[in-house]
């Protein structure tokens, strides 16, 4: 069976990462969570006080700091899934907080941040056999990916999923705040100058508003088999 590159793009909190992780584990591919990479840079910027009071980013200082930001993924033996490490510190829980979610879009819109992370992502997937999810995988990172999927769901459904996820982790959550964050991120992601979120012309559209996780897994696995089985 030939190895391919799988690009999964879409809106925030629509289950891209869960789908991608499950598929990678199912077919024995490498999984790369590009959203976690941008969240890690955001966490670094928050810790260093690089956000001004108006929410803007001190880009000059962040650009100087970029060479010191190292992001990697290590398999968590307990969960069977990769955890995100920022400068050798596991930050998987910290990068999922609402504070990071509220600040990640401005970071992801910065050109030098995107170029640095895209270069890392392309290196990770150069030998194929990779599943990567994010906002611009099928349009910028791997425009020649054999399987491209664009995932979406209604804003309220995505906010509810995010709320339930945070509640399950024992983290503070307010549904209205989360819904506002989801809608704001949609707008910023779709209107930024650098690699705006859009569906690639050859991507398959998956609206999972009313699908179960099992139904999503099966749909994606079927599409994978169509691309890899003669």
PERA-V530948 format. One line per field, one symbol per residue. ss: DSSP state (H for helix, E for strand, L for the rest). phi: phi as a letter, one per 20 degrees, with the letter a starting at -180 (. if undefined). A space follows every 10 residues. Layout:
ss->???
phi->???
This chain:
ss->LLLLEEEEEE LLLLLHHHHH HHHHHHHLLE EEEHHHHHHH HHHHHHHLLL ELLLLLELHH HHHHHHHHLL EEEEEELLLL EEEEEELLEE LLLHHHLHHH HHHHHHHHLL HHHHHHHHHH HHHHLLLLLE EEEELLHHHH HLLLLLEEEE EELLHHHHHH HHHHHHHHLL LLLLHHHHHH HHHHHHHHHH HLLLLLLLLL LLLEEEELLL LLHHHHHHHH HHHHHHHHLL
phi->.fecdddddq ffldngffff fffgffdmee dcefffffff fffgfffeme effenfdfff ffffegfedd dbccfeffem cfdecdlmdf cgfffeffff gfdfffffee gfffffffff ffffdfemmc dccrdcffdc fcfdgfcccd dbafffffff ffgfffffem efbcgfffff fffffgfffe dffelffbef gdeeecedgd deffffgfgf ffffffedef
